[in-house]
Amino acid sequence: MKILGIETSCDETGLAVFDPNNGIIANVIHSQVDLHQAYGGVVPELASRDHIRRIVPLLKQIFNESGIHQSDIDGVAYTAGPGLVGALLVGAAVGRSLAYAWNVPAVAIHHMEAHLLAPMLEDEPPQYPFLALLVSGGHTQIIKVERPGQYELLGESLDDAAGEAFDKTAKLLGLGYPGGPVISKLAEIGNPGRFYFPRPMTDRPGLDFSFSGLKTHTMLTIQQSDDDPQTHADIARSFVDAVVDTLTIKCRRAMEQTGIRSLVAAGGVSANLQLRESLGHMTGKLGGKVYYPRMEFCTDNGAMIAYAGYLHIKEGRSEPLSFAAYPRWDMTSYK
């Protein structure tokens, strides 16, 4: 069974083919970072138009480079949400149309479900049940995963997501987009003791997050400090330390409350090396283990969509001929 996965939720156009016997046998991604850098963030209309331009050439590229023919495809999976509605509709329209033309089933995939399942593509995947920390530009969540399709939301951000806070802080410091990689790189030369930033909502029970106050604290610190490269590096270090500590504290609390010792970290921010080191140390002390997708599957990609689609199609699920996009979509009620 070969499943084509299509991802167009934001600023990456990703297509891949998954085969349960051979894993990912084709994978291509086009990033729109260069397109959006001049604006300091994603411009939804530009993102949608670029998906339209790229998606068919990328499909042809997959077939040409892998030797796969359209007649080899047994199903099509596409991201239906959450994300930018215009961008989602590009992938949904193309994915559902291809499935109709090829007479194969189509499935609409939840973007965050695909992220939490991405580590299952690795050589040593986690065993169910596990906890998942989903950290991206639009989401910060802790999910209890009993098995594919059975999810319990334990905590989430009440305002800004961690990735969004990274992007906004990078913009305040006059750095590029996306903010995560540049902030993390700058933090490596920062002095950890010069500034202290709060670890929001860690002094109260629960597993929810809030990063808007940390963003405001960072902005005020920048405004009240010297405008020199080392100061910016020191601020970046304090900001990264605060985000990493907050995420780690909440994950430790979730592991202690549930008794589950396997943790998946997925989404764009899971590529952060400081976060990986902190989570690895924490889970090790608890006698557990943390699992990640490979770096290329941390950001949005078609491979995770293809794998999630395989799981759904294997269970007999398929969409009607109609299709829709869901900019906001609760994964715990996702069927």
C-alpha positions in Angstrom: 0.0 0.0 0.0 1.5 3.4 -1.1 0.0 6.6 0.3 0.6 10.0 -1.0 0.7 12.7 1.6 0.2 16.4 0.9 1.0 19.2 3.4 0.1 22.8 2.8 -1.0 24.2 6.2 1.3 27.2 6.4 4.6 28.0 4.6 6.0 24.6 3.5 4.7 22.7 0.5 5.4 19.1 1.3 4.7 15.9 -0.6 5.7 12.3 0.3 4.9 8.7 -0.3 4.7 6.2 2.5 4.9 2.4 2.0 4.5 0.2 5.2 7.1 -2.2 3.8 9.7 0.3 2.9 8.9 3.5 4.9 9.1 6.9 3.2 10.1 6.1 -0.4 9.7 9.7 -1.7 9.8 13.0 0.1 10.1 16.6 -1.2 9.6 19.9 0.6 9.6 23.5 -0.7 10.0 26.1 2.0 8.6 29.7 1.7 11.0 31.2 4.2 12.7 33.4 1.5 9.2 34.6 0.4 8.1 35.8 3.8 11.4 37.0 5.3 10.9 40.6 4.1 7.6 40.8 6.0 8.9 39.3 9.3 6.3 36.5 9.2 3.9 34.5 7.0 1.6 36.5 4.7 -1.4 34.2 4.2 -2.2 35.3 0.7 1.3 34.9 -0.5 1.5 31.5 1.1 -1.6 30.3 -0.7 -0.4 31.5 -4.1 3.0 29.9 -3.7 1.4 26.5 -2.7 -0.6 26.7 -6.0 2.5 27.4 -8.0 4.6 24.6 -6.3 2.3 21.7 -5.7 2.0 20.1 -9.2 5.7 20.5 -10.0 6.5 18.8 -6.7 4.1 16.0 -7.5 5.9 15.5 -10.8 9.2 15.6 -9.1 8.2 12.8 -6.7 7.1 10.6 -9.5 10.2 11.3 -11.6 12.8 10.9 -8.8 11.3 7.8 -7.2 10.0 5.9 -10.3 6.6 5.7 -8.8 3.6 5.9 -11.2 0.2 7.4 -10.3 -1.2 3.9 -10.7 1.0 2.7 -7.8 -0.8 5.1 -5.4 -3.4 3.4 -3.2 -4.6 6.5 -1.3 -4.2 10.2 -0.8 -3.9 12.0 2.5 -4.0 15.8 2.8 -3.8 18.2 5.7 -7.2 19.7 6.3 -6.4 21.7 9.4 -5.5 23.5 11.5 -3.7 26.2 9.6 -4.2 29.0 7.2 -7.5 28.4 5.4 -6.3 29.5 2.0 -3.2 27.3 2.2 -5.2 24.3 3.5 -7.7 24.6 0.7 -4.9 24.2 -1.9 -3.8 20.9 -0.6 -7.3 19.7 0.1 -8.5 20.5 -3.4 -5.6 18.9 -5.1 -5.5 15.9 -2.8 -9.2 15.2 -3.1 -9.2 15.7 -6.8 -6.2 13.3 -7.3 -8.0 10.7 -5.3 -11.1 11.0 -7.4 -9.2 10.9 -10.6 -7.2 7.9 -9.5 -10.2 6.1 -7.9 -8.5 5.7 -4.5 -9.6 6.7 -1.0 -8.8 10.2 0.3 -8.4 11.1 4.0 -8.3 14.5 5.7 -5.5 14.6 8.2 -5.2 16.7 11.4 -1.9 18.6 11.2 -0.9 18.1 14.9 -1.9 14.4 14.9 0.6 14.0 12.0 3.3 15.8 14.0 2.9 13.6 17.1 3.0 10.5 14.9 6.1 11.5 13.1 8.5 9.7 15.5 6.8 6.5 14.5 8.8 6.7 11.2 12.1 6.3 13.0 14.0 3.0 13.6 13.2 3.0 17.3 9.7 4.5 17.7 8.0 4.9 21.1 5.5 2.4 22.4 1.9 3.3 23.2 0.9 4.9 25.4 3.1 8.0 25.4 2.9 11.7 26.1 3.4 14.2 23.3 4.8 17.7 23.6 3.7 19.5 20.5 5.5 22.8 20.0 5.2 24.8 16.9 4.5 28.3 15.6 0.8 27.8 16.3 0.5 25.3 19.0 2.0 24.3 22.4 0.2 21.3 23.8 0.7 18.2 26.0 -1.3 15.3 24.7 -1.8 11.8 26.2 -1.7 9.3 23.4 -3.2 5.9 24.2 -3.1 4.8 20.6 -3.6 6.3 17.1 -6.9 8.3 17.2 -7.3 8.2 21.0 -5.9 11.5 22.4 -6.5 13.4 25.6 -5.5 17.1 25.8 -3.7 17.6 29.2 -2.5 21.2 28.7 -2.1 23.9 26.1 -1.1 27.5 25.6 -3.8 30.0 26.7 -2.3 32.7 24.4 0.9 32.7 22.3 2.4 29.4 21.3 6.1 28.8 22.1 7.1 29.1 18.4 5.1 32.3 18.0 7.0 33.8 21.0 10.3 32.8 19.4 9.3 34.6 16.2 8.1 37.8 18.0 11.2 37.9 20.1 13.4 37.6 17.0 11.5 40.5 15.4 12.0 42.6 18.6 15.7 42.0 18.3 15.8 42.8 14.6 16.7 39.3 13.6 15.3 37.2 10.7 12.3 35.0 10.2 11.7 32.3 11.3 12.7 33.2 14.8 13.5 29.9 16.4 16.8 29.0 14.7 18.3 32.6 14.9 17.3 33.1 18.5 18.7 29.7 19.5 22.0 30.4 17.6 22.4 33.8 19.2 21.6 32.4 22.7 24.7 30.1 22.4 27.0 33.1 23.0 24.8 34.7 25.6 25.5 35.0 29.3 22.9 33.0 31.2 23.4 35.0 34.4 22.9 38.6 33.2 19.1 38.6 33.0 16.4 36.4 34.6 13.1 35.9 32.8 10.0 34.4 34.4 8.9 30.8 33.9 5.2 31.5 33.3 2.5 29.4 35.1 5.1 27.0 36.6 4.3 28.2 40.1 0.7 26.9 40.0 -0.9 23.5 39.4 -1.9 22.4 36.0 -0.3 21.8 32.6 -1.4 24.8 30.7 1.1 27.3 29.2 1.2 31.1 28.7 3.9 32.9 26.8 2.4 36.3 26.2 3.7 37.7 29.5 7.2 36.3 28.7 7.1 38.1 25.4 6.1 41.4 27.1 8.9 40.9 29.7 11.4 40.4 26.8 10.2 43.5 25.0 10.6 45.6 28.1 14.0 44.2 28.8 15.1 45.1 25.2 13.7 48.6 25.6 15.5 49.2 28.9 18.9 47.7 27.9 21.9 48.7 25.8 21.6 48.2 22.0 24.7 46.1 21.5 25.3 42.6 20.1 26.3 41.0 23.4 23.3 42.4 25.2 21.1 41.0 22.5 22.8 37.6 22.9 22.3 37.7 26.7 18.6 38.5 26.3 18.2 35.7 23.7 19.9 33.3 26.2 17.6 34.3 29.0 14.5 34.0 26.8 15.5 30.6 25.5 16.3 29.3 29.0 12.9 30.5 30.2 11.0 28.8 27.4 13.0 25.6 27.7 12.6 25.5 31.5 8.9 26.1 31.2 8.3 23.3 28.7 10.5 20.9 30.7 8.8 21.6 34.0 5.4 21.0 32.5 6.5 17.8 30.8 8.0 16.5 34.0 4.7 17.3 35.8 2.7 15.5 33.1 5.0 12.4 33.4 4.7 12.4 37.2 0.9 12.8 37.1 0.2 10.1 34.5 3.0 7.6 35.3 3.9 7.5 31.6 7.7 7.6 31.0 7.8 7.9 27.2 7.7 11.4 25.9 7.5 12.5 22.2 8.5 16.0 21.3 7.4 17.1 17.9 6.8 20.3 15.9 9.2 22.9 14.7 10.4 24.0 18.1 11.3 20.3 18.9 14.4 20.9 16.7 15.8 23.3 19.4 19.0 21.8 20.7 18.6 23.4 24.2 15.2 21.9 24.5 16.4 18.5 23.5 19.2 18.5 26.0 16.8 19.7 28.8 14.1 17.1 28.0 16.7 14.3 27.7 18.2 15.1 31.1 14.7 15.4 32.7 13.3 12.1 31.3 16.6 10.3 32.1 16.2 11.3 35.8 12.7 9.9 35.8 13.8 6.6 34.2 12.1 7.5 30.9 13.0 8.4 27.4 12.2 11.2 25.0 11.6 10.5 21.3 11.9 13.0 18.3 11.3 12.9 14.6 14.5 13.3 12.5 15.3 17.0 12.0 13.8 17.1 8.5 10.5 15.9 9.9 10.3 18.4 12.8 9.1 21.1 10.5 5.9 20.7 8.3 6.3 17.9 5.8 4.4 15.5 3.6 6.0 12.4 5.2 4.1 12.7 8.5 0.8 13.3 6.5 1.4 10.2 4.4 2.1 8.0 7.5 -1.0 9.3 9.3 -3.0 8.8 6.2 -1.8 5.2 6.0 -3.1 4.5 9.5 -6.5 5.9 8.7 -6.9 4.3 5.3 -5.8 0.9 6.8 -8.7 1.2 9.2 -11.1 1.7 6.2 -11.7 5.5 6.6 -12.2 7.6 3.5 -13.7 11.0 2.8 -16.8 11.8 0.7 -16.3 13.5 -2.6 -16.7 16.9 -0.9 -13.7 18.5 1.0 -13.2 21.2 3.6 -10.5 23.1 5.5 -10.5 23.7 9.3 -8.4 26.6 10.4 -9.2 25.6 14.0 -9.7 21.9 14.8 -9.8 20.1 18.1 -7.7 17.0 17.7 -9.4 15.2 20.7 -12.7 15.2 18.8 -11.0 14.4 15.5 -12.4 11.4 13.7 
